[in-house]
Amino acid sequence: MVVLDEALSSIARLGVLRLSRMSLPEDGGEALWLRLERAGEALHIRWQGTAIADIPGVQEARALYRAVGLDPTKTRPSSEALLRRAVKGKGLYRVHPLVDMFNLVSLTELLPVGLYDASKIVGDTTRVRLGLPGWGFDGIRKGRVNVAGRLCVADAEGPFGSPTSDSLRTSIEGDVPRVLAIFFQPAEGDIDRLRRALDTAAELGESVFSAVLEERRIIPE
């Protein structure tokens, strides 16, 4: 069960998606990767030369960071990091078909998303909260990620994700039968954008990975 800490209930809104019984596509995710590449190229063509801050949707994710006392120009939402690479024509990273799928949705709706191998989450409750002093985790393709006083996702073992970075501990590798995805949005954000993100991810999960939708929920409801 995903829980939003009470201290964040007036600040943040979450979109929760659980998918199960997935199988990797026969083409190894090639069609999905091409779709992501084309989305990035379209953003480059449309927004090159424009300040990132002026692109519609960017300020929404930044508002969530400011609400918890973070400077989003120093610690960037993952959706903005993707957007920056695309707009600057740097290309996107190809990691895993499931990661590509959620990167596509995140890039399209400009919502940060955390993606986790549900089998690696410890305990029955996953809590989105502010990190305690000293909290952090080993990031993917990076060193220690500090989440003390920052938005993070935690289980019985401690923090394992955030709207900026995901951890090695719950990372997506190989065949992943069950995933948990959490989209992050400020409480005053455009809820229709969040609904679209959840719907698109669920549809792609079913059509590309033959996934079964276990949960689709917005918190607070």
HELIX and SHEET records of a PDB file:
HELIX    1   1 GLU A    6  LEU A    8  5                                   3    
HELIX    2   2 GLU A   30  TRP A   47  1                                  18    
HELIX    3   3 ILE A   52  ASP A   54  5                                   3    
HELIX    4   4 VAL A   58  ALA A   67  1                                  10    
HELIX    5   5 SER A   78  VAL A   87  1                                  10    
HELIX    6   6 PRO A   97  GLU A  109  1                                  13    
HELIX    7   7 ALA A  118  LYS A  120  5                                   3    
HELIX    8   8 ILE A  191  PHE A  209  1                                  19    
SHEET    1   A 4 VAL A   2  LEU A   4  0                                        
SHEET    2   A 4 THR A 126  LEU A 130  1                                        
SHEET    3   A 4 LEU A 151  ASP A 155 -1                                        
SHEET    4   A 4 GLY A 158  GLY A 161 -1                                        
SHEET    1   B 4 VAL A 113  ASP A 117  0                                        
SHEET    2   B 4 ARG A 178  PRO A 186 -1                                        
SHEET    3   B 4 ALA A  12  SER A  20 -1                                        
SHEET    4   B 4 VAL A 212  ILE A 219 -1                                        
SHEET    1   C 2 GLY A 136  ASP A 138  0                                        
SHEET    2   C 2 ARG A 144  ASN A 146 -1                                        
END                                                                             
